């Protein structure tokens, strides 16, 4: 079913909206959540919570891009779940490593001159300028939170190429944000 028809079902408050969303996007949502949590039962729970949050958000929201809208919800739910599962014992997963890598590049909250939406738009602009290969590696690591070895295996690149691409892209992002007036 087309995304606009699914969104129309939400506006009609038809419960079939959830089943149609699940039919079309279950694999995407599970892959995002599992990439963060590494526990299928928790990933499935976040997937189901995503449908509830979507039901409560549409209407009034009318997303232009349904898969991006759903991906953002499941990612945030999964990160929250990860935090609650690892509140006492950090480490062992990719999330702390990924967050540490990004902390060197992204500005502190106090250093942000505008709203977080402005930073998000700048990062989107930066990503649009990247070569598809570099953008894919960067997104796999920092959005889907895949390990370097998973990215290398699925892309057919060597570990060193993936690591070098990530390092160069982080450095480019840092320079880009500094040029835009962000203190890092």
N, CA, C and O of each residue as an XYZ file, in Angstrom:
736
protein
N       0.846     -1.168      0.000
C       0.000      0.000      0.000
C       0.898      1.241      0.000
O       1.951      1.243      0.638
N       0.494      2.273     -0.699
C       1.253      3.507     -0.779
C       1.223      4.237      0.566
O       0.255      4.148      1.322
N       2.306      4.955      0.838
C       2.436      5.655      2.119
C       1.308      6.652      2.358
O       0.800      6.748      3.475
N       0.911      7.388      1.338
C      -0.149      8.384      1.517
C      -1.472      7.719      1.896
O      -2.263      8.290      2.647
N      -1.710      6.526      1.382
C      -2.932      5.794      1.746
C      -2.854      5.319      3.201
O      -3.853      5.324      3.921
N      -1.662      4.913      3.616
C      -1.484      4.492      5.008
C      -1.716      5.686      5.938
O      -2.401      5.569      6.954
N      -1.146      6.820      5.582
C      -1.328      8.029      6.396
C      -2.809      8.417      6.442
O      -3.313      8.839      7.483
N      -3.493      8.274      5.319
C      -4.934      8.575      5.281
C      -5.701      7.665      6.238
O      -6.668      8.101      6.863
N      -5.279      6.408      6.358
C      -5.920      5.490      7.304
C      -5.745      5.974      8.741
O      -6.668      5.873      9.550
N      -4.558      6.502      9.058
C      -4.346      7.061     10.398
C      -5.291      8.236     10.642
O      -5.866      8.364     11.723
N      -5.447      9.084      9.643
C      -6.336     10.233      9.789
C      -7.792      9.801      9.937
O      -8.588     10.493     10.571
N      -8.134      8.664      9.355
C      -9.501      8.135      9.492
C      -9.656      7.355     10.790
O     -10.753      6.916     11.135
N      -8.531      7.186     11.515
C      -8.490      6.408     12.754
C      -8.869      4.945     12.512
O      -9.469      4.297     13.369
N      -8.513      4.444     11.341
C      -8.761      3.046     10.996
C      -7.619      2.191     11.546
O      -6.449      2.459     11.275
N      -7.964      1.167     12.316
C      -6.940      0.316     12.928
C      -6.107     -0.435     11.886
O      -5.015     -0.914     12.194
N      -6.607     -0.536     10.679
C      -5.826     -1.185      9.618
C      -4.567     -0.391      9.282
O      -3.653     -0.916      8.647
N      -4.516      0.864      9.702
C      -3.317      1.672      9.463
C      -2.104      1.002     10.110
O      -1.024      0.959      9.521
N      -2.286      0.490     11.302
C      -1.175     -0.148     12.016
C      -0.747     -1.432     11.306
O       0.446     -1.671     11.124
N      -1.704     -2.247     10.909
C      -1.329     -3.495     10.231
C      -0.666     -3.226      8.883
O       0.261     -3.937      8.497
N      -1.132     -2.206      8.166
C      -0.505     -1.861      6.886
C       0.910     -1.321      7.107
O       1.821     -1.616      6.335
N       1.081     -0.543      8.148
C       2.409     -0.026      8.478
C       3.337     -1.188      8.825
O       4.480     -1.241      8.371
N       2.833     -2.110      9.628
C       3.637     -3.271     10.020
C       4.001     -4.118      8.803
O       5.145     -4.554      8.672
N       3.050     -4.350      7.926
C       3.314     -5.151      6.722
C       4.428     -4.542      5.876
O       5.271     -5.254      5.332
N       4.418     -3.227      5.775
C       5.363     -2.559      4.879
C       6.705     -2.253      5.533
O       7.738     -2.298      4.864
N       6.708     -1.941      6.837
C       7.928     -1.412      7.450
C       8.483     -2.213      8.622
O       9.428     -1.762      9.270
N       7.940     -3.360      8.907
C       8.411     -4.158     10.039
C       9.899     -4.475      9.946
O      10.625     -4.315     10.927
N      10.362     -4.921      8.786
C      11.785     -5.284      8.634
C      12.695     -4.093      8.883
O      13.719     -4.222      9.554
N      12.326     -2.924      8.341
C      13.127     -1.720      8.537
C      13.205     -1.362     10.014
O      14.289     -1.112     10.542
N      12.063     -1.339     10.674
C      12.013     -0.948     12.083
C      12.776     -1.931     12.962
O      13.512     -1.529     13.863
N      12.599     -3.211     12.697
C      13.330     -4.218     13.481
C      14.837     -4.105     13.267
O      15.611     -4.250     14.213
N      15.257     -3.848     12.030
C      16.698     -3.767     11.773
C      17.312     -2.565     12.488
O      18.424     -2.658     13.006
N      16.609     -1.454     12.521
C      17.122     -0.277     13.229
C      17.206     -0.571     14.722
O      18.238     -0.334     15.350
N      16.132     -1.080     15.280
C      16.082     -1.335     16.713
C      17.077     -2.418     17.120
O      17.777     -2.272     18.122
N      17.142     -3.491     16.358
C      18.070     -4.574     16.693
C      19.523     -4.108     16.582
O      20.377     -4.549     17.352
N      19.805     -3.221     15.627
C      21.153     -2.678     15.488
C      21.613     -1.946     16.736
O      22.806     -1.908     17.037
N      20.681     -1.373     17.450
C      21.007     -0.641     18.679
C      20.997     -1.566     19.888
O      21.911     -1.532     20.712
N      19.962     -2.390     19.989
C      19.751     -3.180     21.207
C      20.425     -4.548     21.206
O      20.828     -5.039     22.261
N      20.551     -5.163     20.040
C      21.154     -6.503     19.897
C      20.380     -7.587     20.639
O      20.908     -8.672     20.885
N      19.142     -7.299     20.990
C      18.271     -8.283     21.641
C      16.942     -8.246     20.891
O      16.252     -7.226     20.904
N      16.581     -9.338     20.244
C      15.412     -9.339     19.371
C      14.123     -9.043     20.133
O      13.268     -8.320     19.624
N      13.967     -9.576     21.319
C      12.726     -9.333     22.070
C      12.552     -7.841     22.364
O      11.444     -7.314     22.261
N      13.632     -7.164     22.726
C      13.558     -5.726     22.983
C      13.312     -4.956     21.689
O      12.575     -3.970     21.682
N      13.923     -5.402     20.604
C      13.711     -4.752     19.307
C      12.246     -4.880     18.883
O      11.661     -3.925     18.374
N      11.660     -6.053     19.092
C      10.251     -6.253     18.745
C       9.341     -5.368     19.597
O       8.341     -4.843     19.108
N       9.690     -5.209     20.862
C       8.893     -4.349     21.729
C       8.978     -2.887     21.271
O       7.977     -2.171     21.271
N      10.162     -2.460     20.889
C      10.310     -1.088     20.376
C       9.556     -0.917     19.065
O       8.981      0.140     18.807
N       9.557     -1.954     18.242
C       8.788     -1.892     16.995
C       7.309     -1.672     17.319
O       6.665     -0.799     16.737
N       6.774     -2.466     18.251
C       5.360     -2.332     18.613
C       5.066     -0.973     19.246
O       4.019     -0.379     18.990
N       5.988     -0.482     20.070
C       5.817      0.846     20.659
C       5.812      1.926     19.576
O       5.150      2.954     19.718
N       6.551      1.685     18.502
C       6.586      2.636     17.380
C       5.202      2.768     16.750
O       4.789      3.869     16.388
N       4.488      1.659     16.618
C       3.148      1.721     16.028
C       2.206      2.533     16.924
O       1.395      3.317     16.431
N       2.319      2.340     18.228
C       1.483      3.099     19.154
C       1.813      4.593     19.094
O       0.915      5.434     19.041
N       3.104      4.910     19.103
C       3.507      6.319     19.026
C       3.058      6.945     17.706
O       2.651      8.107     17.671
N       3.132      6.179     16.636
C       2.693      6.681     15.330
C       1.193      6.930     15.350
O       0.725      7.944     14.833
N       0.437      6.013     15.941
C      -1.016      6.156     16.063
C      -1.364      7.444     16.811
O      -2.294      8.158     16.439
N      -0.602      7.730     17.871
C      -0.859      8.924     18.671
C      -0.359     10.210     18.004
O      -0.830     11.298     18.333
N       0.588     10.092     17.075
C       1.168     11.275     16.435
C       0.431     11.694     15.162
O       0.399     12.874     14.815
N      -0.158     10.718     14.472
C      -0.878     11.003     13.221
C      -2.357     10.764     13.470
O      -2.704      9.638     13.824
N      -3.248     11.719     13.317
C      -2.979     13.149     13.265
C      -2.566     13.665     14.633
O      -2.692     12.912     15.598
N      -2.099     14.851     14.785
C      -2.126     15.985     13.873
C      -0.983     16.007     12.869
O      -1.099     16.651     11.826
N       0.122     15.316     13.159
C       1.239     15.347     12.215
C       0.873     14.622     10.943
O       0.121     13.648     10.954
N       1.420     15.115      9.843
C       1.255     14.459      8.555
C       2.637     14.367      7.923
O       3.072     15.288      7.233
N       3.323     13.256      8.160
C       4.704     13.146      7.693
C       4.805     13.144      6.163
O       3.992     12.538      5.465
N       5.826     13.840      5.672
C       6.101     13.834      4.235
C       6.760     12.527      3.813
O       6.579     12.060      2.689
N       7.523     11.949      4.726
C       8.283     10.750      4.438
C       7.998      9.741      5.558
O       8.618      9.801      6.619
N       7.079      8.833      5.328
C       6.654      7.894      6.364
C       7.794      7.007      6.870
O       7.924      6.851      8.085
N       8.631      6.415      6.002
C       9.704      5.576      6.550
C      10.689      6.368      7.415
O      11.175      5.841      8.415
N      10.989      7.602      7.060
C      11.878      8.421      7.884
C      11.213      8.758      9.217
O      11.869      8.750     10.259
N       9.932      9.052      9.186
C       9.164      9.352     10.387
C       9.180      8.156     11.342
O       9.438      8.309     12.536
N       8.904      6.979     10.812
C       8.893      5.756     11.618
C      10.303      5.416     12.131
O      10.474      4.997     13.276
N      11.300      5.602     11.266
C      12.685      5.297     11.643
C      13.141      6.155     12.811
O      13.813      5.672     13.722
N      12.778      7.413     12.779
C      13.164      8.316     13.867
C      12.510      7.879     15.180
O      13.149      7.881     16.232
N      11.244      7.509     15.106
C      10.542      7.066     16.320
C      11.191      5.806     16.888
O      11.501      5.752     18.078
N      11.397      4.794     16.048
C      11.939      3.523     16.560
C      13.371      3.707     17.048
O      13.775      3.070     18.021
N      14.132      4.554     16.400
C      15.511      4.803     16.835
C      15.509      5.459     18.214
O      16.259      5.045     19.097
N      14.681      6.469     18.402
C      14.624      7.136     19.703
C      14.134      6.197     20.800
O      14.665      6.207     21.910
N      13.129      5.392     20.495
C      12.645      4.416     21.476
C      13.738      3.406     21.825
O      13.904      3.033     22.986
N      14.471      2.973     20.819
C      15.533      1.987     21.042
C      16.678      2.570     21.857
O      17.235      1.897     22.724
N      17.028      3.821     21.579
C      18.082      4.467     22.374
C      17.635      4.651     23.819
O      18.427      4.466     24.743
N      16.370      5.016     24.017
C      15.849      5.129     25.383
C      15.883      3.773     26.083
O      16.269      3.677     27.248
N      15.477      2.730     25.367
C      15.502      1.381     25.933
C      16.933      0.975     26.262
O      17.196      0.402     27.319
N      17.845      1.273     25.361
C      19.250      0.951     25.598
C      19.737      1.632     26.870
O      20.380      1.003     27.710
N      19.431      2.916     27.012
C      19.850      3.653     28.209
C      19.295      3.018     29.476
O      20.004      2.881     30.472
N      18.027      2.633     29.434
C      17.443      2.038     30.637
C      18.032      0.661     30.930
O      18.183      0.294     32.095
N      18.361     -0.096     29.907
C      18.950     -1.418     30.121
C      20.393     -1.337     30.610
O      20.871     -2.241     31.296
N      21.081     -0.261     30.260
C      22.495     -0.143     30.593
C      22.776      1.020     31.544
O      23.885      1.553     31.567
N      21.793      1.403     32.310
C      21.953      2.558     33.199
C      23.072      2.333     34.213
O      23.802      3.268     34.540
N      23.213      1.130     34.706
C      24.222      0.862     35.714
C      25.523      0.365     35.125
O      26.591      0.580     35.699
N      25.444     -0.292     33.991
C      26.662     -0.867     33.416
C      26.805     -0.441     31.963
O      26.179     -1.017     31.074
N      27.620      0.554     31.732
C      27.881      1.039     30.384
C      28.923      0.146     29.731
O      29.751     -0.471     30.402
N      28.863      0.090     28.413
C      29.871     -0.636     27.659
C      29.363     -1.946     27.143
O      28.271     -2.390     27.495
N      30.166     -2.570     26.299
C      29.833     -3.872     25.756
C      29.147     -3.796     24.406
O      29.273     -4.727     23.611
N      28.430     -2.727     24.119
C      27.723     -2.603     22.859
C      28.326     -1.522     21.985
O      29.323     -0.896     22.344
N      27.714     -1.314     20.844
C      28.194     -0.311     19.911
C      27.776      1.099     20.308
O      28.465      2.058     19.962
N      26.675      1.247     21.020
C      26.151      2.582     21.308
C      27.169      3.446     22.046
O      27.403      4.572     21.608
N      27.787      2.996     23.135
C      28.764      3.860     23.795
C      29.939      4.232     22.886
O      30.431      5.360     22.930
N      30.380      3.290     22.072
C      31.500      3.539     21.169
C      31.113      4.587     20.133
O      31.870      5.521     19.869
N      29.932      4.424     19.550
C      29.449      5.363     18.539
C      29.285      6.760     19.134
O      29.689      7.751     18.527
N      28.696      6.831     20.312
C      28.491      8.126     20.946
C      29.821      8.792     21.286
O      29.945     10.011     21.176
N      30.796      8.021     21.688
C      32.120      8.561     21.975
C      32.763      9.110     20.702
O      33.352     10.191     20.719
N      32.651      8.367     19.599
C      33.208      8.835     18.334
C      32.581     10.165     17.917
O      33.280     11.074     17.467
N      31.286     10.271     18.064
C      30.590     11.491     17.657
C      30.825     12.650     18.611
O      30.745     13.808     18.202
N      31.111     12.362     19.867
C      31.313     13.442     20.836
C      32.505     14.318     20.464
O      32.564     15.485     20.850
N      33.446     13.761     19.720
C      34.611     14.521     19.291
C      34.276     15.485     18.155
O      35.043     16.406     17.874
N      33.147     15.277     17.511
C      32.792     16.037     16.310
C      31.634     16.992     16.538
O      31.625     18.100     16.002
N      30.663     16.571     17.326
C      29.463     17.385     17.501
C      29.641     18.380     18.635
O      30.335     18.098     19.612
N      29.014     19.545     18.506
C      29.147     20.569     19.547
C      28.423     20.175     20.824
O      27.461     19.407     20.804
N      28.911     20.721     21.942
C      28.208     20.561     23.209
C      26.903     21.326     23.124
O      26.783     22.268     22.340
N      25.926     20.931     23.922
C      24.635     21.626     23.888
C      24.777     23.117     24.158
O      24.051     23.918     23.570
N      25.693     23.505     25.031
C      25.893     24.917     25.340
C      26.546     25.688     24.211
O      26.516     26.918     24.206
N      27.139     24.983     23.247
C      27.843     25.646     22.159
C      26.987     25.814     20.919
O      27.453     26.339     19.908
N      25.747     25.379     20.987
C      24.881     25.424     19.814
C      24.270     26.820     19.687
O      23.543     27.264     20.576
N      24.569     27.519     18.571
C      24.050     28.868     18.441
C      22.546     28.936     18.195
O      21.915     29.917     18.588
N      21.968     27.955     17.577
C      20.536     27.964     17.290
C      19.868     26.756     17.894
O      20.399     26.129     18.811
N      18.720     26.435     17.386
C      17.990     25.264     17.870
C      18.626     23.987     17.349
O      19.453     24.019     16.438
N      18.231     22.858     17.937
C      18.769     21.576     17.485
C      18.326     21.265     16.064
O      19.005     20.525     15.353
N      17.190     21.825     15.640
C      16.747     21.625     14.251
C      17.753     22.222     13.282
O      17.987     21.668     12.208
N      18.349     23.345     13.654
C      19.350     23.980     12.803
C      20.546     23.052     12.624
O      21.046     22.886     11.512
N      21.003     22.447     13.717
C      22.122     21.514     13.636
C      21.748     20.312     12.782
O      22.546     19.856     11.963
N      20.552     19.805     12.966
C      20.084     18.673     12.181
C      20.069     18.998     10.691
O      20.479     18.181      9.867
N      19.597     20.188     10.352
C      19.560     20.606      8.943
C      20.973     20.746      8.380
O      21.221     20.392      7.227
N      21.894     21.260      9.188
C      23.276     21.382      8.731
C      23.891     20.007      8.473
O      24.591     19.804      7.481
N      23.623     19.080      9.366
C      24.172     17.731      9.176
C      23.555     17.081      7.940
O      24.252     16.402      7.187
N      22.261     17.283      7.725
C      21.622     16.772      6.509
C      22.281     17.362      5.264
O      22.535     16.652      4.291
N      22.553     18.657      5.305
C      23.209     19.335      4.184
C      24.606     18.763      3.953
O      25.020     18.533      2.817
N      25.318     18.541      5.050
C      26.656     17.953      4.952
C      26.592     16.563      4.319
O      27.373     16.251      3.420
N      25.670     15.737      4.784
C      25.549     14.377      4.265
C      25.180     14.360      2.786
O      25.628     13.489      2.041
N      24.368     15.315      2.364
C      23.959     15.384      0.954
C      25.152     15.669      0.044
O      25.129     15.320     -1.137
N      26.180     16.293      0.580
C      27.367     16.637     -0.214
C      28.360     15.478     -0.334
O      29.249     15.501     -1.185
N      28.204     14.479      0.512
C      29.142     13.360      0.503
C      28.919     12.460     -0.699
O      27.832     12.414     -1.274
N      29.973     11.747     -1.063
C      29.829     10.703     -2.074
C      28.934      9.623     -1.476
O      28.964      9.399     -0.265
N      28.137      8.950     -2.308
C      27.213      7.927     -1.779
C      27.903      6.868     -0.915
O      27.349      6.446      0.100
N      29.087      6.442     -1.302
C      29.808      5.424     -0.540
C      30.115      5.917      0.872
O      29.879      5.201      1.845
N      30.639      7.131      0.987
C      30.978      7.699      2.296
C      29.730      7.954      3.126
O      29.718      7.712      4.333
N      28.681      8.442      2.477
C      27.427      8.708      3.180
C      26.833      7.404      3.715
O      26.350      7.362      4.847
N      26.865      6.356      2.919
C      26.320      5.068      3.345
C      27.082      4.526      4.548
O      26.472      4.059      5.510
N      28.403      4.584      4.500
C      29.214      4.099      5.617
C      28.915      4.920      6.870
O      28.733      4.365      7.954
N      28.864      6.243      6.714
C      28.607      7.133      7.846
C      27.234      6.848      8.453
O      27.113      6.744      9.674
N      26.212      6.722      7.631
C      24.853      6.475      8.123
C      24.742      5.102      8.778
O      24.087      4.955      9.810
N      25.374      4.110      8.188
C      25.337      2.764      8.779
C      25.932      2.779     10.185
O      25.432      2.109     11.088
N      26.999      3.547     10.359
C      27.672      3.597     11.658
C      26.910      4.460     12.660
O      26.679      4.031     13.791
N      26.523      5.650     12.267
C      26.019      6.619     13.235
C      24.504      6.740     13.286
O      23.981      7.368     14.206
N      23.795      6.175     12.354
C      22.335      6.159     12.443
C      21.867      4.768     12.839
O      21.104      4.617     13.793
N      22.323      3.745     12.107
C      21.908      2.374     12.381
C      22.779      1.717     13.444
O      22.431      0.656     13.962
N      23.906      2.337     13.772
C      24.829      1.885     14.807
C      25.376      0.488     14.538
O      25.517     -0.331     15.446
N      25.679      0.238     13.272
C      26.330     -1.012     12.906
C      27.793     -0.948     13.332
O      28.391      0.127     13.386
N      28.351     -2.097     13.629
C      29.770     -2.148     13.970
C      30.593     -1.963     12.697
O      30.090     -2.144     11.588
N      31.845     -1.605     12.867
C      32.736     -1.420     11.724
C      32.850     -2.730     10.954
O      32.857     -2.726      9.723
N      32.939     -3.844     11.663
C      33.060     -5.135     10.982
C      31.792     -5.494     10.205
O      31.877     -6.085      9.128
N      30.623     -5.145     10.735
C      29.373     -5.394      9.999
C      29.327     -4.565      8.718
O      28.925     -5.060      7.665
N      29.737     -3.310      8.814
C      29.746     -2.439      7.632
C      30.714     -2.991      6.589
O      30.390     -3.050      5.403
N      31.902     -3.396      7.036
C      32.900     -3.940      6.114
C      32.388     -5.203      5.437
O      32.531     -5.371      4.225
N      31.797     -6.079      6.221
C      31.302     -7.350      5.681
C      30.191     -7.127      4.659
O      30.208     -7.730      3.586
N      29.233     -6.273      4.982
C      28.085     -6.073      4.096
C      28.418     -5.211      2.886
O      27.761     -5.325      1.851
N      29.430     -4.349      2.997
C      29.782     -3.483      1.873
C      30.857     -4.101      0.977
O      31.039     -3.685     -0.167
N      31.561     -5.093      1.507
C      32.638     -5.703      0.739
C      33.958     -4.963      0.858
O      34.916     -5.297      0.161
N      34.025     -3.965      1.724
C      35.252     -3.209      1.949
C      36.042     -3.841      3.079
O      35.504     -4.597      3.887
N      37.321     -3.521      3.122
C      38.145     -3.960      4.233
C      37.882     -3.112      5.466
O      37.363     -2.000      5.372
N      38.248     -3.652      6.625
C      38.078     -2.906      7.876
C      38.796     -1.563      7.834
O      38.256     -0.552      8.283
N      40.005     -1.554      7.298
C      40.787     -0.317      7.286
C      40.132      0.745      6.408
O      40.186      1.931      6.733
N      39.520      0.340      5.309
C      38.848      1.301      4.436
C      37.637      1.914      5.145
O      37.403      3.119      5.051
N      36.875      1.088      5.848
C      35.710      1.592      6.578
C      36.153      2.542      7.682
O      35.580      3.620      7.838
N      37.163      2.154      8.446
C      37.662      3.003      9.530
C      38.184      4.333      8.985
O      37.918      5.390      9.558
N      38.924      4.278      7.884
C      39.477      5.496      7.297
C      38.362      6.397      6.774
O      38.413      7.615      6.948
N      37.366      5.807      6.141
C      36.237      6.588      5.637
C      35.511      7.282      6.780
O      35.171      8.461      6.676
N      35.274      6.562      7.866
C      34.602      7.152      9.027
C      35.436      8.285      9.633
O      34.907      9.340      9.982
N      36.721      8.055      9.748
C      37.606      9.068     10.324
C      37.615     10.331      9.467
O      37.494     11.440      9.986
N      37.756     10.161      8.174
C      37.782     11.320      7.269
C      36.444     12.054      7.269
O      36.407     13.284      7.262
N      35.361     11.307      7.276
C      34.043     11.946      7.257
C      33.792     12.695      8.555
O      33.233     13.791      8.529
N      34.191     12.129      9.694
C      34.051     12.847     10.962
C      34.852     14.142     10.942
O      34.375     15.182     11.398
N      36.063     14.076     10.416
C      36.900     15.275     10.346
C      36.272     16.322      9.420
O      36.276     17.512      9.733
N      35.737     15.880      8.293
C      35.059     16.805      7.375
C      33.847     17.437      8.049
O      33.596     18.631      7.887
N      33.099     16.643      8.799
C      31.924     17.164      9.508
C      32.358     18.193     10.550
O      31.729     19.241     10.697
N      33.412     17.892     11.255
C      33.917     18.824     12.266
C      34.283     20.160     11.632
O      33.894     21.214     12.135
N      35.022     20.122     10.540
C      35.409     21.353      9.847
C      34.187     22.097      9.319
O      34.101     23.321      9.421
N      33.258     21.357      8.764
C      32.028     21.955      8.236
C      31.267     22.689      9.335
O      30.828     23.821      9.131
N      31.106     22.060     10.493
C      30.372     22.678     11.585
C      31.115     23.888     12.153
O      30.496     24.879     12.539
N      32.450     23.797     12.201
C      33.229     24.949     12.658
C      33.050     26.139     11.724
O      32.936     27.280     12.172
N      33.027     25.864     10.421
C      32.821     26.924      9.431
C      31.421     27.556      9.569
O      31.217     28.717      9.213
N      30.482     26.784     10.082
C      29.116     27.265     10.270
C      28.944     27.979     11.620
O      27.844     28.416     11.959
N      30.027     28.092     12.378
C      29.988     28.851     13.612
C      29.804     28.048     14.884
O      29.553     28.631     15.939
N      29.919     26.750     14.821
C      29.789     25.907     16.006
C      31.145     25.740     16.678
O      32.157     25.513     16.016
N      31.148     25.855     18.011
C      32.361     25.580     18.795
C      32.356     24.105     19.144
O      31.356     23.573     19.628
N      33.460     23.460     18.900
C      33.528     22.020     19.181
C      34.520     21.727     20.279
O      34.709     20.567     20.648
